[in-house]
Amino acid sequence: MSMSRTKERLVVIGGDAAGMSAASQARRLKGPDALEIVAFERGHFTSYSACGIPYWVGGDVAEREQLIARTPEEHRARDIDLRIRTEVTEIDVEGARVRYRDLASGAESWTPYDKLVIATGARPIRPELPGVDAPGVHGVQILDDGQALLDTLAAAQGRRAVVVGAGYIGVEMAEALIKRGYEVTVVNRSKEPMATLDPDMGALVHKAMEGLGITMVNDAEVTELPTGDDGRVRAVATEDAEYPADVVVLGIGVRPETTLAKAAGLPLGEHHGLLTDLAMRVRGHENIWAGGDCVEVLDLVSGSERHIPLGTHANKHGQVIGANVGGGYATFPGVVGTAVSKVCDLEIARTGLREKDARRVGLQFEAVTVESTSRAGYYPGAEPMTVKMLAERRTGRLLGVQIVGGEGAGKRVDIAAVALTAGMTVEQMTALDLGYAPPFSPVWDPILVAARKAVAAVRPHGV
């Protein structure tokens, strides 16, 4: 490292939520005279909403630019040396430097750092299947992927789409393709769609998807993506059947993108995500931080590490990292696993543990399910909703909530997320002073109805 450098140099790998939040926060705390910031992004875009891609593909969001929160030019105007289409190929921890490649020219170079932020995100799972890399097969993770899919849809001769996987991305992409006028088949290896829910709640999503005209194929393992004479994908094959396809979207989920970190010998967890301390500093490394989809976080309910790739967490990680890099202090205590989505008018939400999560960590529990409505039953627009609640046996501690229902159902999960974070029991929840008027909820909010039923279920086992 050159001895002539007087100001600290922060290098950021990854130009989306976590990386650029960290860079921006560090810049707010330290002026350009005290801190030099260099950020590398291998794609074309920075600070965008990957969560919005299905809605852009489906036409709910008209322009790609609406998904971009801050352009490279806006970052540069804030004294962040942001280099797009530039990929970091190696981290030299011992030498405190990274090697990068300009993707346009192929030129490679090294640059030193005093502090390093790894925000390399996640990559779509692409199973090792014949035909998986054929033209017409798309993952949907970054804006470049969304653009590539739209280009394929514009050029496609036929109107048959197959989505592989029925998690958040798979379900949202299936709806987007229906809106585009495609015949859509979803091939899913699980018993029901949305494996982040228990199967009894996933069955409600299944019914709604079929109501949209989507063909659901559950309990099916894809074996091959057959291609035509032109080399393009033409179908999705399982052991039992073949489903014709003019376009295939992979919605199988994502893995932490930690290839660089692993090669550099940095600590990874069982889900292959980077392990950090509460300040988001990579464990055992004083000057390296990591955040976003490439890290594992503490699940506050189960006490174990999980990989939960969500933009909400990534932005919080970036704020925490930026504060610490910039000389302040902040921590990220963990998550409870809250997520919300929709299929047409059906809202889907979950927080905390599913039944199998609770069993895996050795918790004994009671599960209750209630049917209710989003508003007073007599008020116009009241929509049905199903609430499932898990509570720990004997203690009554809330462990998880899943909600599937019409408009007004999904965001109710936030009540449960707060209760989980606070470690509340279901009995304590029954006394929550929630807002009530007929246009907003029944006298007993569905969350409280479920809590009352859970109290009755756990009491016989208590002392």
C-alpha positions as CSV (number, residue, x, y, z in Angstrom):
1,M,0.0,0.0,0.0
2,S,1.3,3.4,-0.9
3,M,2.5,5.5,2.1
4,S,1.4,8.7,0.2
5,R,-2.3,8.1,0.8
6,T,-3.5,10.2,3.7
7,K,-7.2,9.7,3.6
8,E,-8.9,6.3,4.3
9,R,-10.1,4.3,1.3
10,L,-13.4,2.4,1.5
11,V,-14.0,-0.2,-1.3
12,V,-17.5,-1.5,-1.8
13,I,-18.2,-4.6,-3.8
14,G,-21.8,-4.5,-5.2
15,G,-23.8,-1.4,-6.2
16,D,-27.3,-2.3,-5.0
17,A,-29.2,-1.9,-1.7
18,A,-26.7,-2.9,0.9
19,G,-23.5,-1.7,-0.8
20,M,-24.8,1.8,-1.8
21,S,-26.7,2.3,1.4
22,A,-23.4,1.7,3.2
23,A,-21.4,4.0,0.9
24,S,-24.0,6.8,1.2
25,Q,-24.3,6.6,4.9
26,A,-20.5,6.6,5.3
27,R,-20.3,9.6,3.0
28,R,-22.9,11.4,5.1
29,L,-20.8,10.9,8.2
30,K,-17.4,11.5,6.6
31,G,-16.7,14.1,4.0
32,P,-14.6,13.5,0.8
33,D,-11.5,14.9,2.5
34,A,-11.5,12.2,5.2
35,L,-12.8,9.2,3.2
36,E,-12.4,8.1,-0.4
37,I,-15.1,5.7,-1.6
38,V,-14.8,3.4,-4.6
39,A,-17.7,1.1,-5.5
40,F,-17.7,-1.7,-8.1
41,E,-20.9,-3.0,-9.8
42,R,-20.7,-5.7,-12.5
43,G,-24.2,-4.9,-13.9
44,H,-25.6,-1.8,-15.6
45,F,-27.7,-0.5,-12.8
46,T,-27.4,0.6,-9.1
47,S,-29.7,1.1,-6.2
48,Y,-32.8,-0.5,-7.8
49,S,-35.7,-2.5,-6.6
50,A,-35.3,-6.2,-7.6
51,C,-38.6,-6.8,-5.8
52,G,-40.3,-4.7,-8.4
53,I,-39.1,-6.8,-11.4
54,P,-42.2,-9.0,-11.6
55,Y,-44.5,-5.9,-11.5
56,W,-42.4,-4.3,-14.3
57,V,-42.6,-7.6,-16.4
58,G,-46.4,-7.7,-15.7
59,G,-46.9,-4.1,-16.8
60,D,-48.0,-2.7,-13.4
61,V,-44.8,-0.6,-13.5
62,A,-44.5,0.9,-16.9
63,E,-40.8,1.9,-17.0
64,R,-37.6,0.3,-15.8
65,E,-36.4,3.6,-14.6
66,Q,-39.2,3.7,-12.0
67,L,-37.4,0.9,-10.2
68,I,-34.1,2.8,-9.9
69,A,-33.8,4.8,-6.6
70,R,-30.5,6.3,-7.5
71,T,-28.5,6.3,-10.7
72,P,-24.7,5.9,-11.0
73,E,-24.5,9.6,-11.9
74,E,-26.4,10.6,-8.7
75,H,-24.0,8.5,-6.6
76,R,-21.0,10.0,-8.3
77,A,-22.4,13.5,-7.6
78,R,-22.0,12.6,-3.9
79,D,-18.3,11.9,-4.3
80,I,-18.6,8.1,-4.6
81,D,-16.4,6.7,-7.3
82,L,-18.8,4.2,-8.7
83,R,-17.7,2.0,-11.5
84,I,-20.4,0.0,-13.3
85,R,-19.8,-3.0,-15.6
86,T,-16.8,-3.7,-13.4
87,E,-16.4,-7.0,-11.7
88,V,-14.3,-7.8,-8.6
89,T,-12.6,-11.1,-9.3
90,E,-10.4,-11.6,-6.2
91,I,-10.1,-10.3,-2.6
92,D,-6.6,-10.4,-1.1
93,V,-7.3,-10.2,2.6
94,E,-3.6,-10.3,3.5
95,G,-2.7,-7.5,1.1
96,A,-5.9,-5.5,1.8
97,R,-6.6,-5.1,-1.9
98,V,-9.1,-6.3,-4.5
99,R,-8.6,-7.2,-8.1
100,Y,-11.2,-6.0,-10.6
101,R,-11.9,-6.4,-14.3
102,D,-13.5,-3.8,-16.7
103,L,-16.1,-6.0,-18.4
104,A,-16.1,-3.8,-21.6
105,S,-12.3,-3.9,-22.2
106,G,-11.3,-7.0,-20.2
107,A,-8.5,-5.0,-18.5
108,E,-7.6,-6.1,-14.9
109,S,-6.1,-4.1,-12.1
110,W,-5.7,-4.2,-8.3
111,T,-6.8,-1.5,-5.9
112,P,-6.0,-1.2,-2.2
113,Y,-8.5,-0.7,0.7
114,D,-8.4,0.4,4.3
115,K,-12.0,-0.8,4.8
116,L,-14.0,-3.2,2.6
117,V,-17.7,-3.8,2.3
118,I,-18.9,-7.0,0.6
119,A,-22.4,-6.7,-0.8
120,T,-22.3,-9.2,-3.6
121,G,-26.0,-10.2,-3.2
122,A,-27.5,-13.6,-4.2
123,R,-27.7,-15.5,-7.4
124,P,-30.6,-17.5,-8.7
125,I,-30.4,-21.2,-8.2
126,R,-29.8,-22.8,-11.7
127,P,-30.1,-26.6,-11.3
128,E,-27.6,-28.8,-13.2
129,L,-30.2,-29.8,-15.8
130,P,-29.8,-30.5,-19.6
131,G,-31.0,-27.3,-21.4
132,V,-30.9,-25.0,-18.4
133,D,-28.6,-22.6,-20.1
134,A,-30.5,-22.6,-23.4
135,P,-31.9,-19.3,-24.9
136,G,-35.4,-18.7,-23.6
137,V,-34.5,-19.8,-20.0
138,H,-34.4,-16.9,-17.5
139,G,-33.6,-16.3,-13.9
140,V,-35.0,-13.0,-12.5
141,Q,-32.6,-11.5,-10.0
142,I,-31.2,-8.2,-11.3
143,L,-32.6,-5.5,-13.6
144,D,-30.4,-6.9,-16.5
145,D,-32.3,-10.2,-16.0
146,G,-35.7,-8.5,-16.2
147,Q,-34.7,-6.7,-19.4
148,A,-33.5,-9.9,-20.9
149,L,-36.8,-11.6,-20.1
150,L,-38.8,-8.7,-21.6
151,D,-36.7,-8.9,-24.7
152,T,-37.5,-12.7,-25.0
153,L,-41.2,-12.1,-24.4
154,A,-41.2,-9.4,-27.2
155,A,-39.6,-11.8,-29.7
156,A,-41.3,-15.0,-28.7
157,Q,-43.3,-16.7,-31.4
158,G,-45.7,-18.6,-29.1
159,R,-47.5,-17.7,-25.9
160,R,-46.7,-20.6,-23.6
161,A,-44.7,-20.0,-20.4
162,V,-43.5,-22.4,-17.8
163,V,-42.4,-21.2,-14.4
164,V,-40.2,-23.6,-12.4
165,G,-40.7,-23.1,-8.7
166,A,-43.5,-21.6,-6.7
167,G,-41.8,-19.3,-4.1
168,Y,-42.3,-15.6,-4.1
169,I,-40.6,-15.0,-7.4
170,G,-42.2,-18.0,-9.1
171,V,-45.7,-17.0,-8.0
172,E,-45.3,-13.3,-8.8
173,M,-43.8,-14.1,-12.2
174,A,-46.6,-16.5,-13.0
175,E,-49.1,-13.7,-12.4
176,A,-47.0,-11.3,-14.5
177,L,-47.0,-13.7,-17.4
178,I,-50.7,-14.2,-17.2
179,K,-51.1,-10.4,-17.4
180,R,-48.9,-10.5,-20.5
181,G,-51.4,-12.9,-22.2
182,Y,-49.4,-16.1,-21.8
183,E,-50.7,-19.6,-20.9
184,V,-48.8,-20.3,-17.7
185,T,-47.9,-23.6,-16.1
186,V,-46.0,-23.7,-12.8
187,V,-44.0,-26.8,-12.0
188,N,-43.3,-27.0,-8.3
189,R,-41.4,-29.7,-6.3
190,S,-43.2,-29.0,-3.1
191,K,-46.6,-30.3,-2.0
192,E,-48.1,-26.8,-2.4
193,P,-47.0,-23.4,-3.7
194,M,-45.3,-20.9,-1.3
195,A,-43.1,-23.3,0.7
196,T,-42.5,-20.4,3.1
197,L,-46.0,-21.2,4.4
198,D,-47.2,-24.4,5.9
199,P,-48.9,-26.7,3.3
200,D,-52.4,-26.1,4.6
201,M,-52.0,-22.3,4.0
202,G,-50.2,-22.9,0.7
203,A,-53.3,-24.8,-0.5
204,L,-55.2,-21.5,-0.3
205,V,-52.6,-19.9,-2.7
206,H,-52.9,-23.0,-5.0
207,K,-56.6,-22.4,-5.3
208,A,-56.2,-18.7,-6.1
209,M,-53.5,-19.4,-8.7
210,E,-55.8,-21.9,-10.5
211,G,-58.5,-19.2,-10.3
212,L,-56.3,-17.0,-12.3
213,G,-56.0,-19.6,-15.0
214,I,-52.5,-20.8,-14.0
215,T,-52.0,-24.6,-14.3
216,M,-50.3,-25.8,-11.1
217,V,-48.2,-29.0,-11.2
218,N,-47.1,-29.8,-7.6
219,D,-44.9,-32.6,-6.2
220,A,-43.0,-32.6,-9.5
221,E,-39.2,-32.7,-10.1
222,V,-37.9,-31.1,-13.3
223,T,-35.5,-33.5,-15.1
224,E,-34.7,-31.6,-18.3
225,L,-35.4,-28.5,-20.4
226,P,-35.7,-30.0,-23.9
227,T,-34.5,-27.7,-26.8
228,G,-35.6,-27.4,-30.4
229,D,-33.6,-27.6,-33.6
230,D,-32.8,-23.9,-33.2
231,G,-31.3,-24.5,-29.7
232,R,-34.0,-22.6,-27.9
233,V,-35.9,-24.1,-25.0
234,R,-39.1,-25.8,-26.1
235,A,-40.5,-27.5,-23.0
236,V,-40.0,-28.4,-19.4
237,A,-39.8,-32.1,-18.7
238,T,-40.6,-34.0,-15.4
239,E,-40.4,-37.7,-14.8
240,D,-44.1,-38.0,-15.8
241,A,-44.8,-35.4,-18.4
242,E,-43.5,-32.7,-20.7
243,Y,-44.9,-29.1,-20.7
244,P,-44.4,-27.1,-23.9
245,A,-42.7,-23.7,-23.4
246,D,-41.8,-20.7,-25.5
247,V,-40.2,-19.1,-22.4
248,V,-39.1,-20.6,-19.1
249,V,-38.7,-18.6,-15.9
250,L,-36.7,-20.1,-13.0
251,G,-38.2,-19.2,-9.7
252,I,-36.4,-21.8,-7.6
253,G,-34.9,-19.3,-5.1
254,V,-31.5,-17.9,-4.6
255,R,-28.2,-18.6,-2.9
256,P,-25.8,-16.1,-1.3
257,E,-23.2,-15.0,-3.9
258,T,-20.1,-15.7,-1.8
259,T,-17.7,-17.2,-4.4
260,L,-15.2,-14.3,-3.8
261,A,-15.6,-14.5,0.0
262,K,-15.1,-18.2,0.1
263,A,-12.0,-18.0,-2.1
264,A,-10.6,-15.4,0.3
265,G,-11.1,-17.7,3.3
266,L,-13.8,-15.6,4.9
267,P,-16.2,-17.4,7.3
268,L,-19.4,-18.8,5.8
269,G,-22.4,-20.3,7.5
270,E,-24.4,-23.5,6.7
271,H,-26.4,-21.7,4.1
272,H,-23.1,-20.5,2.5
273,G,-23.7,-16.9,3.5
274,L,-21.1,-14.7,5.2
275,L,-21.1,-14.6,9.0
276,T,-20.9,-11.3,10.7
277,D,-21.1,-9.8,14.2
278,L,-23.9,-7.5,15.4
279,A,-22.1,-4.5,13.7
280,M,-22.2,-6.4,10.4
281,R,-18.4,-6.8,10.5
282,V,-17.2,-10.1,9.0
283,R,-16.3,-12.4,12.0
284,G,-12.6,-12.3,12.7
285,H,-11.9,-9.4,10.3
286,E,-11.5,-5.9,11.7
287,N,-11.8,-4.0,8.5
288,I,-14.3,-6.1,6.4
289,W,-18.0,-5.7,6.6
290,A,-20.8,-7.6,4.7
291,G,-24.5,-7.1,4.2
292,G,-27.5,-7.8,2.1
293,D,-28.3,-11.1,0.3
294,C,-24.8,-12.5,0.7
295,V,-25.0,-12.7,4.6
296,E,-26.7,-14.9,7.1
297,V,-28.6,-13.3,9.9
298,L,-29.8,-14.3,13.3
299,D,-33.4,-15.5,13.5
300,L,-34.7,-14.0,16.8
301,V,-37.4,-16.6,17.2
302,S,-35.4,-19.8,16.7
303,G,-32.0,-18.5,17.8
304,S,-30.3,-19.9,14.7
305,E,-28.8,-18.3,11.6
306,R,-30.9,-18.0,8.4
307,H,-30.5,-16.7,4.9
308,I,-33.4,-14.3,4.1
309,P,-32.7,-12.3,0.9
310,L,-35.0,-9.2,1.2
311,G,-34.4,-5.6,0.3
312,T,-35.7,-4.4,3.7
313,H,-32.8,-6.2,5.4
314,A,-30.2,-5.2,2.8
315,N,-31.0,-1.5,3.3
316,K,-30.8,-1.8,7.1
317,H,-27.5,-3.7,6.8
318,G,-26.2,-0.9,4.6
319,Q,-27.2,1.8,7.1
320,V,-25.5,-0.1,10.0
321,I,-22.3,-0.8,8.0
322,G,-22.1,2.9,6.8
323,A,-22.5,4.1,10.4
324,N,-19.7,1.9,11.6
325,V,-17.4,2.5,8.7
326,G,-18.0,6.2,9.0
327,G,-16.9,6.3,12.7
328,G,-20.3,6.0,14.3
329,Y,-21.9,3.0,15.9
330,A,-24.9,0.8,15.0
331,T,-26.0,-2.8,15.2
332,F,-28.4,-5.2,13.4
333,P,-29.9,-7.5,16.0
334,G,-31.6,-9.9,13.7
335,V,-34.9,-10.7,12.0
336,V,-38.2,-12.5,12.7
337,G,-38.7,-13.6,9.0
338,T,-41.5,-11.3,7.9
339,A,-42.6,-11.4,4.2
340,V,-45.6,-10.4,2.3
341,S,-46.7,-11.0,-1.3
342,K,-49.9,-11.3,-3.5
343,V,-51.5,-13.3,-6.2
344,C,-54.1,-11.3,-8.0
345,D,-56.3,-10.1,-5.1
346,L,-55.1,-12.7,-2.6
347,E,-52.6,-11.3,-0.1
348,I,-50.0,-13.7,1.4
349,A,-48.0,-12.9,4.6
350,R,-45.9,-14.7,7.1
351,T,-43.6,-14.1,10.0
352,G,-41.7,-16.2,12.5
353,L,-41.6,-20.0,12.3
354,R,-43.5,-22.5,10.3
355,E,-44.4,-25.8,11.9
356,K,-41.4,-27.6,10.4
357,D,-39.1,-24.7,11.5
358,A,-40.3,-25.0,15.1
359,R,-39.9,-28.8,15.1
360,R,-36.3,-28.5,13.7
361,V,-35.2,-26.4,16.6
362,G,-36.9,-28.5,19.2
363,L,-39.8,-26.3,20.1
364,Q,-43.1,-27.8,21.1
365,F,-46.1,-25.8,20.0
366,E,-49.8,-25.6,19.3
367,A,-51.1,-24.4,16.0
368,V,-54.5,-22.8,15.6
369,T,-56.3,-21.5,12.5
370,V,-59.2,-19.0,12.3
371,E,-61.4,-17.6,9.6
372,S,-62.3,-14.0,9.8
373,T,-62.8,-10.8,7.7
374,S,-60.8,-7.7,6.9
375,R,-63.6,-5.4,8.0
376,A,-66.8,-5.6,10.0
377,G,-68.8,-8.3,8.3
378,Y,-71.6,-5.9,7.5
379,Y,-69.3,-3.2,6.1
380,P,-69.0,-3.1,2.2
381,G,-65.8,-4.6,0.9
382,A,-65.2,-7.0,3.8
383,E,-62.9,-9.7,2.6
384,P,-62.4,-13.2,4.0
385,M,-59.0,-14.1,5.6
386,T,-57.4,-17.1,7.2
387,V,-55.0,-16.6,10.1
388,K,-52.7,-19.4,11.4
389,M,-50.8,-18.9,14.6
390,L,-48.2,-21.0,16.3
391,A,-47.6,-20.6,20.1
392,E,-45.1,-22.4,22.3
393,R,-46.6,-25.1,24.5
394,R,-46.7,-24.2,28.2
395,T,-45.2,-20.7,27.9
396,G,-47.6,-19.4,25.3
397,R,-44.8,-17.5,23.5
398,L,-45.8,-16.5,20.0
399,L,-43.8,-18.4,17.4
400,G,-45.2,-17.5,14.1
401,V,-48.2,-16.2,12.1
402,Q,-49.3,-16.9,8.5
403,I,-52.1,-14.9,6.8
404,V,-53.8,-15.5,3.5
405,G,-56.8,-13.4,2.5
406,G,-58.3,-10.5,0.5
407,E,-57.4,-6.8,0.6
408,G,-56.3,-5.7,4.1
409,A,-55.0,-9.1,5.1
410,G,-51.3,-9.0,4.3
411,K,-50.0,-6.0,6.3
412,R,-51.7,-7.3,9.5
413,V,-48.7,-9.6,9.7
414,D,-46.8,-6.5,11.0
415,I,-48.7,-6.7,14.3
416,A,-47.3,-10.2,14.7
417,A,-43.8,-9.2,13.7
418,V,-43.7,-6.6,16.4
419,A,-45.1,-9.1,19.0
420,L,-42.5,-11.6,17.9
421,T,-39.7,-9.1,18.2
422,A,-40.9,-8.1,21.7
423,G,-41.1,-11.8,22.7
424,M,-44.8,-11.5,23.6
425,T,-47.1,-14.4,24.6
426,V,-50.4,-15.0,22.9
427,E,-52.1,-14.0,26.1
428,Q,-50.4,-10.7,26.2
429,M,-51.4,-10.2,22.5
430,T,-55.1,-10.6,23.3
431,A,-54.9,-7.3,25.3
432,L,-53.3,-5.3,22.5
433,D,-55.1,-2.0,21.9
434,L,-55.4,-2.2,18.1
435,G,-57.3,0.4,16.0
436,Y,-60.9,-0.4,15.4
437,A,-63.7,1.0,13.2
438,P,-66.0,-1.1,10.9
439,P,-64.1,0.0,7.7
440,F,-60.8,-1.3,9.1
441,S,-61.6,-4.5,11.1
442,P,-64.2,-6.5,13.0
443,V,-64.5,-5.6,16.8
444,W,-62.0,-8.4,17.4
445,D,-59.2,-8.1,14.9
446,P,-58.4,-11.4,13.2
447,I,-55.0,-11.4,14.8
448,L,-56.6,-11.2,18.2
449,V,-59.1,-13.9,17.5
450,A,-56.2,-16.2,16.6
451,A,-54.4,-15.2,19.8
452,R,-57.5,-16.0,21.9
453,K,-57.8,-19.4,20.3
454,A,-54.0,-20.0,20.8
455,V,-54.3,-19.2,24.5
456,A,-57.0,-21.8,24.8
457,A,-54.8,-24.3,23.0
458,V,-51.7,-23.8,25.1
459,R,-53.3,-23.5,28.6
460,P,-54.1,-27.2,29.1
461,H,-50.3,-27.9,28.9
462,G,-49.3,-25.1,31.2
463,V,-48.8,-25.0,34.9
